[in-house]
Amino acid sequence: MVIIMTIISSKDVRKLSREQRLKRLDDYKKKLFEVKSQLSAGGSIQNPGQIKEYKKAISRILTIMSEEEEKI
């Protein structure tokens, strides 16, 4: 049984500066690309749920960034 943990919570994203968010966003996009590439190359990944978690983390960051831009 594999336990999937949230990569980053909304609360944690809100604590980050804009630069830190952009860095994390870039990191998560790269990791998602690596995992998808590995999977499409015929390989298997240890935790298939990590694709979903990276997508959620990317969405969280983008959502919070757009919310904060609307406030300005």
Residue frames as a rotation matrix with the C-alpha (Angstrom) as fourth column:
MET 1
0.582 0.814 0.000 0.00
0.814 -0.582 0.000 0.00
0.000 0.000 -1.000 0.00
VAL 2
-0.537 -0.748 0.390 1.39
0.761 -0.629 -0.160 3.38
0.365 0.211 0.907 -1.03
ILE 3
0.315 0.581 -0.750 0.50
0.806 -0.581 -0.112 6.44
-0.501 -0.570 -0.651 0.99
ILE 4
-0.102 -0.274 0.956 0.36
0.797 -0.598 -0.087 9.63
0.596 0.753 0.279 -1.06
MET 5
-0.034 0.012 -0.999 1.23
0.791 -0.611 -0.034 12.81
-0.612 -0.791 0.011 0.74
THR 6
0.926 0.357 0.124 0.50
0.367 -0.771 -0.521 16.28
-0.090 0.528 -0.845 -0.49
ILE 7
0.100 -0.936 0.338 3.60
0.881 -0.074 -0.467 17.78
0.462 0.344 0.817 -2.06
ILE 8
-0.948 -0.318 0.005 2.78
0.281 -0.843 -0.459 21.29
0.150 -0.434 0.889 -0.86
SER 9
-0.140 0.944 -0.299 -0.31
0.958 0.053 -0.283 22.60
-0.251 -0.326 -0.911 0.88
SER 10
0.368 0.388 0.845 -2.12
0.630 -0.773 0.081 25.83
0.684 0.503 -0.528 0.06
LYS 11
0.976 -0.010 -0.217 -1.10
0.179 -0.529 0.830 27.18
-0.123 -0.849 -0.514 3.44
ASP 12
0.191 -0.982 0.003 2.57
0.577 0.115 0.809 26.59
-0.794 -0.153 0.588 2.64
VAL 13
-0.124 -0.190 0.974 2.25
0.968 -0.238 0.077 28.16
0.217 0.953 0.213 -0.81
ARG 14
0.749 0.503 0.430 0.79
0.403 -0.862 0.307 31.33
0.525 -0.056 -0.849 0.69
LYS 15
0.791 -0.503 -0.347 3.81
0.236 -0.273 0.933 31.65
-0.564 -0.820 -0.097 3.00
LEU 16
-0.032 -0.865 0.501 6.25
0.893 0.201 0.403 31.66
-0.449 0.460 0.766 0.06
SER 17
-0.188 -0.111 -0.976 7.45
-0.223 -0.963 0.152 34.80
-0.957 0.246 0.157 -1.72
ARG 18
0.749 0.499 -0.435 6.68
-0.489 -0.026 -0.872 35.26
-0.447 0.866 0.225 -5.41
GLU 19
0.050 -0.830 -0.556 10.21
-0.966 0.102 -0.239 34.23
0.255 0.549 -0.796 -6.38
GLN 20
-0.719 -0.287 0.633 10.02
-0.534 0.812 -0.238 31.09
-0.446 -0.509 -0.737 -4.26
ARG 21
0.255 0.893 0.370 6.67
-0.215 0.426 -0.879 30.18
-0.943 0.145 0.300 -5.83
LEU 22
0.686 -0.038 -0.727 8.07
-0.726 -0.104 -0.680 30.59
-0.050 0.994 -0.099 -9.32
LYS 23
-0.422 -0.903 -0.077 11.06
-0.896 0.428 -0.120 28.41
0.142 0.018 -0.990 -8.38
ARG 24
-0.532 0.297 0.793 8.82
-0.289 0.817 -0.499 25.68
-0.796 -0.494 -0.349 -6.93
LEU 25
0.574 0.797 -0.186 6.52
-0.398 0.073 -0.914 25.89
-0.716 0.599 0.359 -9.95
ASP 26
0.324 -0.560 -0.762 9.47
-0.913 0.025 -0.407 25.38
0.247 0.828 -0.504 -12.27
ASP 27
-0.692 -0.615 0.377 10.77
-0.709 0.677 -0.197 22.49
-0.134 -0.404 -0.905 -10.14
TYR 28
-0.193 0.714 0.674 7.40
-0.213 0.640 -0.739 20.72
-0.958 -0.286 0.029 -10.10
LYS 29
0.713 0.432 -0.553 6.95
-0.599 -0.037 -0.800 21.14
-0.366 0.901 0.232 -13.84
LYS 30
-0.107 -0.849 -0.517 10.40
-0.938 0.259 -0.232 19.61
0.331 0.460 -0.824 -14.44
LYS 31
-0.755 -0.158 0.637 9.68
-0.479 0.796 -0.370 16.70
-0.449 -0.584 -0.676 -12.10
LEU 32
0.277 0.928 0.248 6.30
-0.302 0.330 -0.894 16.08
-0.912 0.173 0.372 -13.76
PHE 33
0.573 -0.140 -0.807 7.99
-0.818 -0.046 -0.573 16.08
0.043 0.989 -0.141 -17.16
GLU 34
-0.520 -0.853 -0.043 10.62
-0.839 0.519 -0.163 13.61
0.161 -0.049 -0.986 -15.94
VAL 35
-0.523 0.393 0.756 8.04
-0.294 0.750 -0.593 11.24
-0.800 -0.533 -0.277 -14.50
LYS 36
0.588 0.794 -0.153 5.86
-0.382 0.107 -0.918 11.40
-0.713 0.598 0.366 -17.62
SER 37
0.260 -0.589 -0.765 8.91
-0.942 0.018 -0.334 10.85
0.211 0.808 -0.551 -19.84
GLN 38
-0.737 -0.554 0.388 9.96
-0.650 0.738 -0.182 7.84
-0.185 -0.386 -0.904 -17.83
LEU 39
-0.157 0.790 0.592 6.47
-0.169 0.569 -0.805 6.40
-0.973 -0.226 0.044 -18.06
SER 40
0.724 0.484 -0.491 6.10
-0.517 -0.091 -0.851 7.03
-0.457 0.870 0.184 -21.80
ALA 41
-0.094 -0.849 -0.520 9.50
-0.979 0.174 -0.105 5.44
0.180 0.500 -0.847 -22.47
GLY 42
0.281 0.300 -0.911 8.02
-0.285 0.933 0.219 2.18
0.916 0.198 0.348 -21.30
GLY 43
-0.774 -0.610 -0.168 9.39
0.016 0.246 -0.969 2.33
0.633 -0.753 -0.180 -17.81
SER 44
0.331 0.855 -0.401 7.44
0.611 0.130 0.781 2.03
0.719 -0.503 -0.479 -14.65
ILE 45
-0.291 -0.363 0.885 7.37
-0.406 -0.791 -0.458 4.45
0.866 -0.493 0.083 -11.77
GLN 46
-0.909 -0.139 -0.393 7.33
0.262 0.543 -0.798 3.56
0.324 -0.828 -0.457 -8.10
ASN 47
-0.507 0.739 -0.443 4.35
0.460 -0.203 -0.865 5.72
-0.729 -0.642 -0.237 -7.28
PRO 48
-0.536 0.331 0.777 1.87
0.795 -0.111 0.596 6.36
0.283 0.937 -0.204 -10.11
GLY 49
0.510 0.801 -0.313 -0.02
0.860 -0.468 0.203 8.80
0.016 -0.373 -0.928 -7.88
GLN 50
-0.188 -0.663 -0.725 2.86
0.607 -0.658 0.445 11.24
-0.772 -0.356 0.526 -7.98
ILE 51
-0.756 0.004 0.654 1.77
0.597 -0.405 0.693 12.47
0.268 0.914 0.304 -11.42
LYS 52
0.263 0.952 0.155 -1.55
0.681 -0.297 0.669 13.55
0.684 -0.070 -0.727 -9.95
GLU 53
0.520 -0.108 -0.848 0.17
0.770 -0.370 0.519 15.15
-0.370 -0.923 -0.109 -6.94
TYR 54
-0.629 -0.770 -0.106 2.55
0.615 -0.576 0.539 17.18
-0.476 0.274 0.836 -9.11
LYS 55
-0.501 0.534 0.681 -0.38
0.567 -0.392 0.725 18.39
0.654 0.749 -0.106 -11.22
LYS 56
0.566 0.753 -0.336 -2.26
0.728 -0.266 0.632 19.43
0.386 -0.602 -0.699 -8.06
ALA 57
0.113 -0.623 -0.774 0.78
0.765 -0.443 0.468 21.24
-0.634 -0.645 0.427 -6.66
ILE 58
-0.829 -0.399 0.391 1.25
0.558 -0.558 0.615 23.15
-0.027 0.728 0.685 -9.92
SER 59
-0.106 0.893 0.438 -2.44
0.578 -0.304 0.758 24.09
0.809 0.333 -0.484 -9.94
ARG 60
0.534 0.274 -0.800 -2.31
0.843 -0.245 0.479 25.22
-0.065 -0.930 -0.362 -6.31
ILE 61
-0.369 -0.784 -0.500 0.61
0.669 -0.597 0.442 27.53
-0.645 -0.172 0.745 -6.97
LEU 62
-0.836 0.064 0.546 -0.92
0.450 -0.490 0.747 29.00
0.315 0.869 0.380 -10.13
THR 63
0.180 0.984 0.009 -4.29
0.718 -0.137 0.682 29.51
0.672 -0.116 -0.731 -8.45
ILE 64
0.453 -0.049 -0.890 -2.84
0.802 -0.414 0.431 31.31
-0.390 -0.909 -0.148 -5.44
MET 65
-0.676 -0.726 -0.127 -0.63
0.568 -0.622 0.538 33.48
-0.470 0.291 0.833 -7.66
SER 66
-0.619 0.498 0.608 -3.63
0.455 -0.403 0.794 34.52
0.640 0.768 0.023 -9.77
GLU 67
0.447 0.776 -0.445 -5.71
0.821 -0.157 0.549 35.22
0.356 -0.611 -0.707 -6.64
GLU 68
0.125 -0.487 -0.865 -3.02
0.733 -0.542 0.411 37.50
-0.668 -0.685 0.290 -5.29
GLU 69
-0.864 -0.403 0.303 -2.64
0.495 -0.565 0.660 39.31
-0.095 0.720 0.688 -8.61
GLU 70
-0.113 0.912 0.394 -6.39
0.672 -0.222 0.707 40.04
0.732 0.344 -0.588 -8.63
LYS 71
0.464 0.260 -0.847 -6.07
0.868 -0.323 0.377 41.71
-0.175 -0.910 -0.376 -5.21
ILE 72
-0.456 -0.783 -0.424 -3.50
0.645 -0.618 0.449 44.18
-0.613 -0.069 0.787 -6.54
